[in-house]
Amino acid sequence: MFGAAVSLLEGAAVAYPAIGATPPRTGNAHYSIAPFEMFACAAGSIVIRAANDDLFARLCTVIDRLDPVVDPRLRANSGRPKGGRS
């Protein structure tokens, strides 16, 4: 059971030694991948997990919003805001 609990902390366990601080609380969002969270919609909620740049580009294509894919600031995960919308 301990091993399973630790595996759920994959992001925090790796981030702490890397940045020297405990990652902030992000709720349903991921602290280092975006978009990777739950979004409120008119009919309820939707979960979007675009875990890499290729999936992000595919998501943008499906929702007919290619502007983030061609924007050099947002094209790569490193440029997209993380850890929830702020």
C-alpha positions as CSV (number, residue, x, y, z in Angstrom):
1,M,0.0,0.0,0.0
2,F,2.9,2.4,0.8
3,G,4.3,1.7,-2.7
4,A,1.0,2.6,-4.3
5,A,0.7,5.8,-2.4
6,V,4.2,6.9,-3.3
7,S,3.6,6.2,-6.9
8,L,0.7,8.7,-6.9
9,L,3.2,11.3,-5.8
10,E,5.3,10.9,-9.0
11,G,5.4,14.6,-9.8
12,A,6.0,15.8,-6.2
13,A,8.6,13.1,-5.6
14,V,10.6,14.2,-8.6
15,A,10.0,17.9,-8.3
16,Y,11.2,18.3,-4.7
17,P,14.8,17.3,-5.3
18,A,14.8,19.2,-8.7
19,I,13.6,22.5,-7.5
20,G,14.3,22.2,-3.7
21,A,10.7,23.0,-2.7
22,T,7.4,21.3,-2.4
23,P,5.3,21.8,-5.5
24,P,2.2,24.0,-4.9
25,R,-1.3,22.4,-4.6
26,T,-2.9,22.3,-8.0
27,G,-6.2,20.4,-7.4
28,N,-7.1,18.4,-10.4
29,A,-4.4,20.0,-12.6
30,H,-0.9,18.7,-13.1
31,Y,2.0,20.9,-11.9
32,S,4.1,20.5,-15.0
33,I,1.8,19.6,-18.0
34,A,-0.8,21.8,-19.6
35,P,-3.6,21.4,-20.3
36,F,-4.0,18.5,-17.9
37,E,-7.1,19.2,-15.7
38,M,-10.8,19.5,-15.3
39,F,-12.7,22.3,-17.0
40,A,-16.3,23.5,-16.3
41,C,-18.6,23.4,-19.3
42,A,-22.3,24.3,-19.8
43,A,-23.3,20.7,-19.4
44,G,-21.0,19.8,-16.5
45,S,-17.3,19.2,-16.5
46,I,-14.8,17.8,-19.0
47,V,-11.3,16.5,-18.3
48,I,-8.6,17.3,-20.8
49,R,-5.2,15.5,-20.5
50,A,-3.0,16.6,-23.3
51,A,0.1,15.0,-21.8
52,N,2.6,16.0,-24.6
53,D,3.0,18.5,-27.4
54,D,1.6,16.1,-30.1
55,L,-1.5,15.5,-28.1
56,F,-1.9,19.2,-27.5
57,A,-1.7,19.8,-31.3
58,R,-4.3,17.1,-31.9
59,L,-6.6,18.6,-29.2
60,C,-6.3,22.0,-30.9
61,T,-7.1,20.5,-34.2
62,V,-10.2,18.7,-32.9
63,I,-11.6,21.8,-31.2
64,D,-10.7,23.9,-34.3
65,R,-8.3,26.3,-32.5
66,L,-4.9,26.2,-34.2
67,D,-3.8,29.5,-32.9
68,P,-2.1,28.0,-29.8
69,V,-0.2,25.5,-32.0
70,V,1.3,28.1,-34.3
71,D,2.0,30.5,-31.4
72,P,5.7,29.9,-30.5
73,R,5.0,30.7,-26.9
74,L,2.4,28.0,-26.5
75,R,3.4,25.4,-29.0
76,A,5.6,23.5,-26.5
77,N,4.5,22.4,-23.0
78,S,7.3,24.5,-21.5
79,G,5.5,27.7,-22.5
80,R,2.0,26.8,-21.4
81,P,0.8,27.8,-17.9
82,K,0.8,24.9,-15.4
83,G,-0.9,23.9,-12.3
84,G,-4.3,25.2,-12.8
85,R,-5.6,28.4,-14.3
86,S,-4.4,31.4,-12.5
